[in-house]
Amino acid sequence: MTDTDVLVVGAGPVGLTLAAELRRHGVDCRIVDRLPDPQPHAKAIGIVPRTLEVWDTMGLVDRVLDEAVPHLGQIVYVDGKARPQVELTLPPEVPYPFATLPQCTTERLLTEHLARFGTEVERPVELQAVEVRPDAVQAVLARPDGRTERLSARYVVGCDGAHSLVRKAAGLTFDGDALPELYMIGDVELDWELPAGYSMRSVNLDENGEMDDMLVCIPMGARRYWLSMLRPNNSQATPADPDTGTGTDTGARTTTTAATTENSPTTSDDTTLGSGSGKGPDLGQIQAVLDRLAPEVTTASSLRWSSAFRTSHRLVDRYRNGRLFVAGDAAHINPPIGGQGLNTGVQDAHNLAWKLALVVRGLAAEELLDTYHAERHPVAQEMVNRTVQHARNVRQVGSGPLNGGAQAEMMLWRQAQLLVSYPDSPLTAAQTENRTAEAGPTAGHRAPDCRGLVSDLAAYPRRLFDLLRTPRHVLLLFAGPEHASGRGAEQLEACASAAQRAAHGQLDAYFITAADVPQDARPVGLRPSRVRDAAGEFRDAYAPQDGEAILIRPDGYVSGRFHPATPERVAEHLRHTFV
């Protein structure tokens, strides 16, 4: 017997997301953090559209939208001259935009969401030791008063930052390097008249065309901005930390040392700051940078937090070793370009939670957990490589990676993390030969939202994401004229029944009829709920064929498309996931 199914170490955004998802999936877990209280700093602030979709699935997004602010684009200046403005505009079928939200607010919302499941973060509790046994993990937890607890868990997940004890206990490597630039950051208010919702980037170039001075201001609300600046006199830097490759001076209002927690001081992208004895910039130093680089006269005030840091990039060799897992900063750190780190970590947790839940509940084999590394490690590797390349290029490209060019739109989608996919995953069904290539999302790709779905029991149109807001798999059975009634509909109903049996009931099925099918056309006694693609948006987004089945995983990715859909093919594919 174990004391809990899963021990989550670290209560930053990644650990909180994992714990909340485990509880939503019906799994017992405990979450501990060494700090007595959450840190009240902005730190990681960029929220990309895909993360908002994840929080939609979790049932959290409405609270986030109430407190986040839009990030509409970037105003760019090079040597004091305006350059083309960067717009962070996505097509209208993408439900959520880029946004900013202080990390302290993100953690508060996730903590409140977790509490709805009856689970609280245990503070201050520090993981001291881990011993992996054949049937469980023995963990030693310590409190400041000297009390210790021996806890037995089936699995332990380290969301405990760049100095992760869980990663070290798992024997994982964390290779990478530090970049030479030193930065200062500050959370302040500015009294300028720049357009709301737009960040501002101003750089000066030297005679070689390389950046020698920089200021980035990212909006966090009414007149509140997160500032990033090059630090003058790099020779005063703290030496690189031997574990993370970072050196830092810690906050002007608080002194914090890096330790085994996801809450260690971070930049806007969760690039961990190492320990240091100095302080971040004060208002006078920040004002000096604004006087040099701001496009209009402005005064900084209300300094909430500041720090100085050197960025680094590191990537774990494996996401799993037996019963030990890592996620977020414990698995990857990267330069703060485009707000990628926190968002990648949240999606690590979202990917792992449903798989752990199925294994813990005895519905899936242990091998399912290997797909966590198979799917997420390539995503982190691409993200780290991309942000490192951007950080190196920024010396020559003063306006940053999204400034025009033939690949600007593709880069925007990549920054939004809407292009993350798992086409080579063991869980992904091969594309069927009867489907038209490039028609709608293929297996392994993100399931896009669509609107205008009309059901029998709602007087208002629904979104596809409303149907996907579930911890279960979802099977969409598309019926055109040939499958809306009669034997065609019976075949789809048989597919739904076979799928539900193969998934041990952990599957919802929907019978989606085309807009040109009469509303009263339906098979008698059909078990899947019926919705009608009244607006034609499902047809446009998915390009379904009459009689096709589309299987979507709990994390919102297409697992397989089957045309013609047969009970045998759908059930056989589900057996790659379920016992």
KOLDO-694194 format. One record per residue: z, y, x of N, C-alpha, C in turn. Coordinates in pm, whole numbers, plus 50000, padded with zeros to 5 digits. Layout:
BEGIN
ZYXZYXZYX
...
END
This chain:
BEGIN
500004988050084500005000050000500005012550088
499285022750041499265035550111499945046150026
500375056950092501035067850021500045076549945
498835077649997497795085549931496435079949971
495435082949892494095078049925493505085650043
493595098850038492965107250141493945118250183
494115119950313494855131250367493835141350419
493885153450367493015164450411493845173550499
493395175850622494125184050718493385197350733
494035208150692493445221450699493085226650560
493645238150524493455243550389492645256450391
491585256750472490595267350463489595263850354
488495271150344487515268450238486985254150237
486815248150354486265234650360487275224350310
488505224950362489525215550318489845216950170
489895229450121490175231649979489045226349892
487805228349935486675222949859486755207749853
487035201549966487115186949969488225181949878
489415187849888490535183249806490245185149658
489675196549620489365199049480488335189149428
487335185949509486315176449465486875162149458
487725158349551488355145149541489155144049413
489895154349379490695153949256489795153949133
488705161449136487785161449022487145147649003
486975140549111486425127049105487495116449079
488715120749056489765111449019490455104449134
490435110449253491025104249372492305111749409
493325104249446494585110049491494425115149633
494935127049660494875132149796496035141749819
496325143949946497255154349988496535163450085
496875176350082496255185950173497365193950239
497335194450372498385201150449497775211950537
498575221850568498145232450659499375237050738
499165239750866500275243150955500795257150931
499995266050871500435279850852501355280950731
502375289450737503275290850623502615297450503
501605305750529500895312750422499415313950459
498545315150361497135317750394497005331050467
496085331950561495885344550630495165354550539
495585367050540495055376850445493825384350496
493015378050580491905385050643490575381350580
489585390450595488255387950541487585376350616
487565376950748486975366650833485585362650783
485385350150740484065345950693483795352050557
482675359350544482445366650419481125363350352
480155357850425478835355550368478805342950281
478325344350158478165332950068476685331750033
476105320150063474675318450039474445312249901
473225313549847472955308649711473285293849690
473045285449789473305271149769474795268449751
475645275849822477085273949804477515278049664
476925288549610477225292349471476795281349375
475695274449404475305263049321476335251849331
476855249549451477905239349467479125243049384
479535255549392480705259849315480435259649165
479165261149124478795259348984479055244848942
478595235449024478815221348995480305218248982
481125224649065482555222149065483285228748947
482595238148879483235245348770484005257548816
483655262948934484375274048994483585287048994
482285286348971481425297749003481745310248922
482175308948799482445320848718483535329348781
484575322948834485645330348901485115337249026
484245330449099483675336349220482825348549185
481985347349083481115358449044481915370649000
483105368548948483945379748907484435387949026
484525381749144485145388449258484195390949376
483075383849382482115385949490481275398349461
480595403149565479655414249547478295409849598
477215415049538475875411049582475565416049723
474835408049796474285412349924472775413349904
472275425449884470905427549838469895427949951
470345431650070469405432750180470045440050296
469195444350390469695450750511468835462850546
469515474050573468875486150620468945485950773
467805488250838467705485850982467315498751055
468015501351165467685512551254467605507351397
466575511751469466435508551611466255521751686
467145524451779467155537251852467165549151757
467915547651648468075558551553466945560251455
465895552051463464745553251374464755541651274
464465545051148464475534951043463325525151062
463635512651044462635501851046462485496550904
461485487950879461315482350744462595475750694
462935478650572464155473350511463985458650478
465005450750502464975436450472465565434250333
464815427550247465285424550112465645409850101
466825407050051467265393150031466985389349887
465695388649854465265386349717464665372449704
465205364549613464705351049586464025350749450
463175340849424462495339949295463485338849180
463075342949059464005343048945464505329348904
463805318648944464275305248906465475300848989
465775307749100466995305049176468145312149106
469165304949061470145311048972471095321049037
471315319949169472315328449232471735335249355
472175347649383471695355049500472605353049620
472315360249726473245361449838474425370149794
475605367249846476785374749806477735375649924
478735384449913479815384950010481135383749937
482055376950002483385374549946484345372450063
485395380550076486335378450187486905364350184
487065358450300487545344650307488905343050241
489755353150252491065352050189490915350650037
489935357549978489685356249835489105342549802
488175337949885487615324549866488725314049864
489635314949959490715305149967491645306249846
491905318349801492765319749682492105313449559
490825315849539490145310149423490095294949431
489825289549549489795275049565491185268949548
492215275849596493585270949580493975270449433
493625280849358493895281049215493105270149143
491875268049186491055257449126491675243749152
492125241449275492765228749310494025226549228
494775237149205496025236049129495785231248987
494605233648934494275228848799494325213648791
494165207048905494235192448910495625187448946
496575196548954497945192748984498235190749130
497395196049220497585194349363497795207849430
498835208649511499165220949583499025218549733
498695229349805498665228649951500095227850003
500365218550093501695216950152501765225150280
502635235350279502805244550392504285246350423
504625249650547503845247150669504055232750713
503005225450717503065211350758501965209050861
502355204050978501405202351087501205187551117
499935183651133499635170051177499945168851325
500815159351359501225157651498500565145751566
500345134951491499795122851552499055114851446
498095106951493497295098451405497155084851471
497415074351395497215060751443496375053251339
495205048651382494295041651292494605026751297
494855020951181495085006551168493955000451086
493854987351084492714981251012492624985050865
493764986750800493744989050655494175003150615
494545011750711495025025050674495145033550800
495465046350779495745055650888497205059950875
497955058750984499325063450987499345077351050
499815087050974499865100851022501295105451031
501595113351134502915119351148502785134151116
503515138651015503505152550972504835158951010
504775171351058505985178151104506145191551034
507405195251010507745208250952508515216551055
508535229651039509185238251140510665235251163
511345229651064512775226851081513045213951156
511985207551206512145195451284511985182651204
511925183451073511735171450992510325165951011
510225152851015508915146451024508755136450911
507515133550879507195123850775506095114750825
506245101950803505195092450834504445089450706
503175092450708502345091250588501245080950613
501025072250515499955062450522498855066550425
497635067950476496485071750393495325062450423
494495060250322493315051850346492325058950438
492215072250422491285079950505491925093450538
491535099050653491965112350693490725120550726
490665132650671489535141550696490055154050767
489535156650885489915168450961489065180450924
489655189650851489055202650823489885212950898
490285209151018491305216251093490755224251210
489525228851198489005238651290488545233351424
488145242751510487515239151637488435231651731
489745233251716490705226051799491205213451730
490395207651644490805196851554491515185351622
492725182551578493435170751626492805158051571
492305158851449491655147151390490425143351471
489645153151511488465150251593488855143751724
489905148851786490345143051913490865128851894
491605126651784492105113151757490975103351731
489885108451676488745099751646487885097151769
488185103951881487425101852003486025107551998
485835118251923484505124251909484315135152015
483105136452065482795147152159482445159852081
482515171252150482275184252086481545193152186
480325189352219479595195652327478965208752282
478855217952377478235230852350478525240552462
478395253452431478585263552534478925276752467
479305286552549479595300052500478425309252531
478185318952443477185329152466477825340752541
477055348352618477665358452707478215370652634
477655374152518478045386652453479475386052400
480155397452411481475399052351481355408852234
482035405652125481935413752004483315418351959
483305429151884484495433751813484165433551664
485155430651582484955431251438486095439151375
485805445051261486815452651190486535452951041
487585452850963487515453550817488015467450778
487085476450741487445490450718486755495850593
487105508150558486405515450454485605526750518
484385529150464483485539450515483125548750401
483015561750431482765571450325481325576250321
480395568150370478985572450368478355570050231
477065573750220476355572950093475215562850099
475285553150187474255542950192474255534950062
473095529350024473005522049897474015510549891
474665509249778475635498349758474905484949763
475595474949819475055461449824474175458649944
473885468750025473035466750142473875467350268
473645457850358474245458750490473415468250575
473965472450686473285481650776473365476050917
472225475950984472165471351122471525482251206
472245486651309471725497051397471885492451542
470785492951618470825488751757470145499151845
470585499951968469895507552071469375497852175
468175500652225467545492052323467505499052459
467575491052565467485496852699466025498052741
465805501852867464435503952915463595491352915
464255479652911463535466852906463315461952763
463715469952667463555465952528464605456352480
465705454852556466775445952516467935453952457
468645447752364469745454452296470895457152393
471355469652396472535472652477473635479152395
473415481052265474455486152176474095481752035
475105478251955474825472751823475955475451727
475595477651601476555479051493475965472451369
476735463551307476355457351180477485459751081
477135464750962478115467550857477705459850732
478585450750686478275442350571479195446050456
478635448450336479465453350225480355442350168
481585446350132482525437150067483095443149939
482535454149892483065460649773482905475649785
483565483049698483455497549697483925503349831
482975507949912483225514450040483865505450145
484105492850113484735483750210483645476050284
483735475850417482705469450500483355460950608
482625450550644482975441950758482065446150872
482645451350980481875456751092481865447151210
480705445651271480565437951395479905446951498
480475447351618480015456551723480045449451857
479115453151945479215448452082480435454652147
481135446752224482325451952293481925457852427
482305470252454482005475852586482875469352693
482405470152819483175465152934483525450452917
482475442152920482665427752902483555421453008
483775428353116484575422453223486035420453183
486465426653073487845425153030488015413452935
487015405152922487075394352824488105384052863
488655377852763489525366352783488675354752831
489095346752928488295335452973487985325852859
486865319052873486455309652769487475298652751
487735295352627488675284752595488065271352635
488805262652702488215250152749487805240752637
488355242552517488025233352407486865238452326
486785251552304485745256952216484735265452288
484995269152412484075278052480484185292352435
485285296052371485435309652322486575316652392
486475329752401487575338052446487745349252346
488935354452332489135364552228490355372952255
490335384752192491535392352169491795391652020
493035389951980493305387851839493655400751768
493935399851639493885411051547494765422851582
494305434651536495025447051559496305447551476
496275440951361497455441251274498225428251278
497655418051340498365405351349497905398151475
498765391051539498415383251656498465368551618
497355361751638497235347951595496645339751707
497145327751726496585318951826495845307651758
494755303251823493985292251766494805279551774
494755271651668495525259251664494835249751569
495535239151533494925228651453494895232651307
494035242051273493875246251135492545253051116
491955250751002490715257450969490945272350951
492215276450936492535290450914492655298351043
492325292751158492385300651279491385312051270
491615323251342490785335051325489315331951346
488485336651259487065333851268486245346251241
484985345651279484065356351247483515354151108
482495362251073481915361050939481225347750920
481105339851024480435327051010481305315651058
482605317351057483525306851100483375303151247
482785311951329482775309251472484175311551524
484795301051568486215301651598486495310851716
487545318451702488025326951809489145319651882
489065319352012490115312752087491365321152093
492355316952170493605324352180493475335452283
494235345852265494225356952359495455365552342
495705374352436496915382352430496645396852395
495365400952390495065414852363494935417552214
494365429452183494195433352044492735436752018
492375436051890491065440451850490995455651852
489815461351818489655475851824490525482951721
490985494951756491695503051659490695512251590
491165520451498490265529151424489515538751516
490165543351622489495552451713488315545851783
488485533551827487395526451893486265523351795
486615519751673485595517251572484845530151539
485575541151529484955553951499483965557951609
484305554951733483415558351844482075551151830
482095538551788480845531151767480075537251650
480765540451542480095546751428479465560051468
480155567851550479595580651594478315578651674
478215567851748477015565151828475875559751743
476185550951647475125542751587474945544251436
475915549951365475765551051220474605560451186
473835557251083472675565751048473065579050986
474305580650942474785593350891476245594850929
476725606850926478125609350963479035602350864
479975594750917480905587450832482235585850904
483295584150827484625582350883485185568850840
485695561350937486325548450908487785550650874
488285542850777489685543750738490145530150687
491425529150662492025517250600491675504450675
491985504250804491755492250884492675481050838
492105470350785492895458850738493105448550849
492085446950932492135436351034491045438951135
491295435451260490255436451362490465425551465
489435422851541489535412551643488405414551743
488485407451854487415407251953487185392751991
485935389252015485655375052034484355373052111
484245361252165482985356352224482525344452141
481275344352099480785333352017480445321252103
480475309852042480075297552109479375288552009
478775278252062478105268451975478485254452021
478925246351928479325232751959479025223751839
478765211151867478455201551761479055188051797
479715182051701480335169051721479255158451730
479515147651803478505137151816478425128351693
479555126951622479575118851499480495125551398
480165124051273480995129451166482085119651123
481975107251170482925097051126483175087151237
484435082951247484785071351328485785063251246
485295052951181486155044651099486745052250982
488055053250979488755059850868488985074850891
488465080051002488625094151035487295101551020
487345113250956486165121550935486455135750979
485385143251007485535157551034484535165250949
484875177750921484005186350841484235200750881
483265209450856483415223550886483535226251034
484405235651072484555239551212484985227951302
485615217951247485975206251327484745198451372
483615200851304482375193651335481325202551399
481335215551368480285224351420480765238751420
480455245951528480645260451533479365266651586
479105278951546477805284951574477925300151577
476935307251634476955321851632476895327151488
477515338851465477585344251329476295350751285
475295342751257473995347551212473765342651070
473705351650974473335347950838474405340650760
475655340850806476725334750730476565319950707
476185312350811475845298350793477015288750807
478025292150887479055282450923479925278150807
480565287650739481425284150626480635276650520
479425281350491478615275250386478215260950421
477895258650548477585244950591478815236050577
479995241350610481215233450597481555230050454
481385239650363481635236950221480715225750173
479475225950219478545215550175478795202250244
479385202350365479895189950424480885183450327
481845191450283482895186250195482335181250064
481375188350009480765184449881480025171149895
479385169350009478655156850035479605145050050
480715147250119481625136250149482475132250029
482855141649946483865138949842483435128049746
482205128849693481815118949593481665105149653
481315104349780481175091449846482545085149871
483485093149920484845088149937485415083349804
485145090849698485695087449568485185073849521
483885071249537483345058449492483925046849573
484095048949704484645038249787486115035949755
486885046749743488305045349712488495038149579
487655040949482487785034849350487165020949343
486655015949454486105002449457484735001249393
484045012449371482735012249305481585012149404
481885014549531480855014549635481415007749759
480515002549840480914995849963481235006150071
482005001850171482405010450281481195016650352
480065009650352478875014550422478355027650364
478695030650240478265043350181478765055150264
479935053750326480505064750403479705067850529
478915058350577478075061050694476995071250663
476625072550535475575082050501476045096450515
477345098750524477865112250546477345117650679
477505109850785476965114150915475435114550911
474825104350855473355103650853472745115750786
473405121150684472855132550611473295145950668
474555147350703475065160550739474905164250886
474915154550976474775157951117473445164751147
472305159851095471045167051121471045181151063
471705183150950471775196450891472525206050984
473685201651034474465209951125473715212351255
473035202251305472285203751430471195214251416
470465213751305469425223851282470025237751269
471145238651197471785251551176472305257451307
472955249451389473455254251517472305258651606
471265250451617470115253951701469455266851654
469325268351523468665280251468469475292851495
470775292251471471585304251492471705307751640
471735297751727471745300551870470455307351912
469325302351862468035308451894467965322851845
468475325051724468485338651670469385347851752
470525342551794471445350651874470815354452007
470015345652064469345348752191468165358252170
467475356652058466315365052031466695379251991
467915380951940468285393851884468255404951988
468335401352116468245411652220466845417852222
465835410152186464475415552184464055419852044
464635413851942464235416651804465365424451738
465285437551745466395445751702466725444551556
465745440651472465985440351328466425426851278
466515416851366467065404151324466005394551275
466405382251238465475371351212464725372351079
465135381350989464485381950858463545393950847
463125399750957462315411850951460835408450946
460305406350827458875404750806458315392550874
456965392550889456305381250951455915370750849
454985361950891454445351950799455505342050754
456535339950835457555330050802458815336150741
458735348850702459955355450651460465348850524
459575345350432460015339150307460655325650332
460035317650419460615304650453461965306350519
462085316350608463365318750674464425322750573
464045330650474464995334950372465525322850296
464645313650260465075301450190465965292950280
465655292950408466495285150499467865291450514
467925304850524469205311650530470015309450404
469315308450289469985305850162470465291450151
470075282950248470395268650252469835261250132
468735266250078468055259549967467055249250015
466825248750146465885238950202466605226850263
467915226550256468655214850304468225202650222
467875191850291467405179950221467735167550302
467655156050237467985143250300466865133050276
465635136250314464535126950284464625113650355
465335113250469465435100850546466755093550524
467535097750426468815091550400468645077250349
469565068350385469535054750329469665054650176
470155065650118470335066249973469115071549900
468085075249973466925081549913465845071249885
465385070949760464325061549722462985066749772
462165057449821460815061049864460035066649745
459185076649774458385082649668457445072149611
457405071149479456575060849416455105064649428
454265054349442452855056849466452135062849346
452725061849228452075067049109452395081749082
453195087949170453505102049151452575110549236
452265122449187451425131649261452235138049374
451725137449496452435143149610452665158149589
453815162949636454175177049629454405182049488
454465173449388454685177749249456165177249219
456805188749219458235189249192459035184249309
460375185049301461225180549411461125165449429
460925161249552460855147049582462245141849617
462335128649632463615122349660464205127949790
465485131249785466185136949899466285151949897
465575158449805465575173049802466495178249692
466835190949704467695197749608467095197349469
467945194749370467505194949231467585209349180
466465215849153466505229749110466985231148966
467485242848934467925245848799466715249248714
466865248648583465875253748490466585257048359
465985265948283466615270848160465825266248038
466345269847922465615267547798465665253247746
466695245647781466855232247726467625233247595
467055227947489467635228947355468145215347313
469415214647273469975201947228470255202547079
470535190847021470765190046877472045197146834
473045197546920474365202046880474745215646939
473785223146986474065236647038472995246146986
473435257546936472515267446882471985276846989
472275273847116471835282347226471175273547331
470245279147408469595271147514470555268347627
470365257047694471225252947804470425252847934
471155252748045470545251248176470655236748219
469765232748308469895219248363471205218048441
471635228648508472905228148581474075225448487
473955228848359475015225348264475145210148252
474025203248260474045188548251474525182248381
474345189348492474715183748623476145187048662
476855194448578478245198248611479175186548577
479045175948656479745163448631479965156348763
481035148548777481225140748899480385127948903
479565125848804478775113548796477315115948834
476575105148858475125106048870474545110048734
473355115848738472675119748614471255114148618
470865107448511469525101948498468775109848392
467655115948431466815123648340465585115348306
465385112648179464275104248131463305113248055
462115115348112461185124948053460235118047957
460145123647837459315117747732458285127747683
457015124747714455905131947653455485124747526
454275126847481453845120747354453965105547350
453735098647464453725084047462455125077947464
456115085647506457465079847521458505086847434
458085095247343459045102147257459535093447143
458815082947113459225073947006458585060347030
458955050746948458355037546957458745029947082
457815021347129458115012547241458345020247371
457635031647387457845039647507459265044747516
459805049447403461185054247401462165042847422
461865031247367462745019647387462815015747535
461675017247605461675014247749462595023847824
462555036647788463425046247854464885043647820
465155039847697466525036547658467035024547737
466155014747760466535003147840466835007247984
466085017048037466355022248172467745028448178
468085036248076469395042748073470505032348069
470355022147988471395011847977471555004348108
470435000848172470494993648299471135002348407
470805015248407471365024248507472875025748488
473335026948366474755028548342475535015948383
474925004348362475584992048407475634991348559
474534994748625474484994148771475455004148834
475695015348766476595025648817478015024248763
478315012948702479665010348648480115021448553
479175026948478479485037548383479585051348443
479445052548577479545065548643478195072648644
477585073748527476255079548515476065085148376
475505097048367475125103148240473605102848229
473095099448113471645098748091471235108747984
470095115248009469545124947914468075121947889
467725122247764466355120047718465745133947699
464825138047790464245151447785462845150547727
462625156847613461315156547549460525168847586
459235167047599458345178147632458305188247518
457935200647551457905211247450456915208447339
455825201047369454795198647267455075186347182
456215179947204456595168447121457315173646997
456975169246878457665173846757459175171846768
459925181346719461375180846733461995168746664
461335163746558461925152446486461485139046542
460715139246651460275126646711461375121246801
461945110246765462975103946847463105089346806
463455080746898463705066846860465045065546788
465055057046689466295054946614467305047946704
468545053246706469625046846781469585049346930
468775059046975468695061947118470055066247172
470515059747277471855062747329471905075247416
470945077847507471085090047588471025102547501
471795112647539471715125347469470305131047485
469845137947381468495143247383468515158347398
467685163447489467435177847501465935179947504
465505191447456464075194547448463765205647547
462705203647624462265213547722461495224547650
462205232147567461565241647478460845252747553
461385257247666460775268147742459755263247844
459655250247863458725244747961459165246548105
460395250948128460845253248266461115240148339
461575229948268461765216948333460415211448379
459405212848294458045208448332457565215948456
457785229248460457315237148573458075233748701
459385231348691460205229148810460045215048866
459905205248778459935191148821458585184048810
457635189948740456325183548720456475168948681
457255165948578457495151948542456285145848474
456165132848487455125125348417455755118148298
454945116248197455425109648075455965095848110
457225093448075457835080548105458475079748243
458715090948306459315091048440460835092548431
461545086248525462995087648538463285094848669
464195104548661464615112148779466125110648793
466555105048905467985102648928468525113449020
469625119948981470225130749058471665126949095
471995128849221473305125349274474365135349229
475645131949245476705141449207476705154349287
476085154549406476045166849483474765174849459
473995171149357472865179349318471585176949395
471405165049452470175161549522469465150149449
468135150749447467355140249384467475127549466
467935116949401468105104149469466835095649461
466115096749351464885089149335464115093549213
462785091549216461925094049101461135081249077
461065077148951460505064048918459495065548805
458225062848838457165062948738456185051748768
455975042948671456685042448542458125037848561
459005043348480460415039548489460615025848426
461235016748502461585003748448463055001248477
463734993848392465164991048415465414984748551
464524975948594464734968748719464684978248839
463694987348840463544996248955464715006048965
465115011448853466215021048854467515014348895
467795002548839469034995548872469054991149018
467904986549069467844982149209468134993749303
467625005449271467895017049356469385020749353
469985020249239471415023749229472295014249306
471825002149328472614992549405472674996149554
471875006049599472055011249735473335019549746
473845024049631475055032249628476245024449575
476045017649463477155010949395477174996049428
478404990449430478524975949449478064969049323
END
